[in-house]
Amino acid sequence: MKLKELVEALSLEAKTYKDGLQKEVTGAYASDLLSDVMANAKDGNIWITLQTHLNIVAVASLKGVIGIIIVGGRKIPEDVLKKAEEEKITVMTTSLHAFELAGRIYQLLNPNYS
């Protein structure tokens, strides 16, 4: 599934690097602990977090994460958005909480799951 399809299906708001919406989503990883994401996120994943500081962009870039979804309607500082654009990381926002968002993404990426 393309990131654009996920954004549309979940009514996410893409804040940065909209060219990245054409990338293929390989999976998702949900965590607020940077070291956990560094150890376990996979190339092509989208990352679900409530963190909004500059280090999320560095971790996403290091791991090959194609997008970060900030949950709970949190505001993202301008310096984070600028760095994400520079690093070609698509940052998205949603008012949903991580648990609900992760469930919806799982259903979209695994349509035959019952």
FENJO-V527300 format. One record per backbone hydrogen bond with DSSP energy under -1.0 kcal/mol. NH is the residue of the N-H (numbers start at 1). CO is the residue of the C=O. E is the energy in kcal/mol with one decimal. If there is no record, write none. Layout:
NH&CO&E / NH&CO&E
This chain:
3&23&-2.6 / 4&21&-2.5 / 6&2&-1.5 / 7&3&-2.6 / 8&4&-2.3 / 9&5&-2.5 / 10&6&-2.0 / 12&7&-2.1 / 13&93&-2.1 / 15&91&-3.7 / 16&91&-1.1 / 20&17&-1.6 / 21&18&-1.5 / 22&19&-1.3 / 23&20&-1.9 / 25&1&-3.1 / 26&44&-2.1 / 29&46&-2.5 / 31&48&-2.0 / 37&33&-2.0 / 38&34&-2.6 / 39&35&-1.6 / 40&36&-1.9 / 41&37&-2.3 / 44&64&-2.6 / 45&42&-2.1 / 46&27&-1.6 / 47&67&-2.8 / 48&29&-2.9 / 49&69&-2.5 / 56&53&-1.6 / 57&54&-1.1 / 58&54&-1.1 / 59&55&-2.3 / 60&56&-2.4 / 61&57&-2.4 / 62&58&-2.3 / 63&59&-2.2 / 65&60&-2.1 / 66&45&-2.1 / 68&90&-2.5 / 69&47&-3.6 / 70&92&-3.1 / 71&49&-2.2 / 72&96&-3.0 / 73&94&-3.1 / 74&71&-1.1 / 81&77&-1.8 / 82&78&-2.6 / 83&79&-2.0 / 84&80&-2.4 / 85&81&-2.1 / 86&82&-2.1 / 87&83&-2.3 / 89&84&-2.8 / 90&66&-1.6 / 92&68&-3.2 / 93&13&-1.7 / 94&70&-1.8 / 101&97&-2.5 / 102&98&-2.8 / 103&99&-1.9 / 104&100&-2.2 / 105&101&-2.6 / 106&102&-2.5 / 107&103&-2.2 / 108&104&-2.1 / 109&105&-2.5 / 110&106&-1.5 / 113&110&-2.1
